[in-house]
């Protein structure tokens, strides 16, 4: 079952209206970017009981920073929001992460609702209460844990997405199968991207993540399995974030899953045949973004700043087998470089 505060619906109008009737907020703000303002806000605007205050920010991970937070806090202040006001975060992972962070810290916290509009945010960021922003090039370096009052997921928003965004979200669907459900993995890899059942994937991923988070909300142990592909993937994403060829989150995590599957063979018992299955399917879906040789030192240094690390080692989540993950596996800088070199050589 999904978490208690998560509703998967095929009628966003009914779900949002029902929630607002129970809450009776003093004011409402809707946080959007230029894309969700154009394509998604019209789907909910008429459902809001009063004229909402719309806060529009620039899209993209590169804008998930303190400067944008200052803009959001300033507008909430100008609107005279009190602690009974409500923030609706309408967008993908950046909107949910940053909007939730701003709501949770404004006047020590106001209620907020996430309405995720991308596949990535619906299958991953919608569950678990992780909020945060990037800082000095380090992804999600500043943040906190705080559950939204409600998450409303409707696959209708996926109709607004280009194929590249759908593909990016699919990386997290793949990850959930690899760490938790071998049968689902076999189902995924037998189907092309165009034939995937997005509604079913949303439900499956939300259930997997809800089960894990319920047992370990603050990521002291089991929840770390959700980080498979993310130690190297986040480092790759961070490096290319301000380049001329930035990668979407899922594209970087796809690189990370191949590299960390390689390390899984080396350090946690994954058999080579399964690593090859992972590699072949991910390459078939995502292709192979190029990681130039002269970027490796910088990417390794970024991996050293990963939140899961301790003072003595880089900590990875690796696979023992497809469907079973092990967290807190030590990896050296040489391991990270070797895995990236393996990826380069494919």
Secondary structure as GFF3:
##gff-version 3
##sequence-region A 1 346
A	DSSP	beta_strand	6	9	.	.	.	ID=ss1
A	DSSP	alpha_helix	12	23	.	.	.	ID=ss2
A	DSSP	beta_strand	28	33	.	.	.	ID=ss3
A	DSSP	alpha_helix	34	39	.	.	.	ID=ss4
A	DSSP	alpha_helix	41	44	.	.	.	ID=ss5
A	DSSP	three_ten_helix	45	47	.	.	.	ID=ss6
A	DSSP	beta_strand	53	57	.	.	.	ID=ss7
A	DSSP	three_ten_helix	61	63	.	.	.	ID=ss8
A	DSSP	alpha_helix	66	78	.	.	.	ID=ss9
A	DSSP	beta_strand	86	91	.	.	.	ID=ss10
A	DSSP	alpha_helix	93	105	.	.	.	ID=ss11
A	DSSP	three_ten_helix	106	108	.	.	.	ID=ss12
A	DSSP	beta_strand	111	116	.	.	.	ID=ss13
A	DSSP	alpha_helix	119	120	.	.	.	ID=ss14
A	DSSP	pi_helix	121	125	.	.	.	ID=ss15
A	DSSP	beta_strand	130	135	.	.	.	ID=ss16
A	DSSP	beta_strand	138	145	.	.	.	ID=ss17
A	DSSP	beta_strand	150	154	.	.	.	ID=ss18
A	DSSP	three_ten_helix	155	160	.	.	.	ID=ss19
A	DSSP	alpha_helix	163	180	.	.	.	ID=ss20
A	DSSP	alpha_helix	182	189	.	.	.	ID=ss21
A	DSSP	three_ten_helix	193	195	.	.	.	ID=ss22
A	DSSP	alpha_helix	198	215	.	.	.	ID=ss23
A	DSSP	three_ten_helix	222	227	.	.	.	ID=ss24
A	DSSP	alpha_helix	230	240	.	.	.	ID=ss25
A	DSSP	alpha_helix	249	267	.	.	.	ID=ss26
A	DSSP	alpha_helix	272	286	.	.	.	ID=ss27
A	DSSP	three_ten_helix	293	295	.	.	.	ID=ss28
A	DSSP	alpha_helix	296	303	.	.	.	ID=ss29
A	DSSP	beta_strand	314	321	.	.	.	ID=ss30
A	DSSP	beta_strand	324	331	.	.	.	ID=ss31
A	DSSP	alpha_helix	333	345	.	.	.	ID=ss32
###
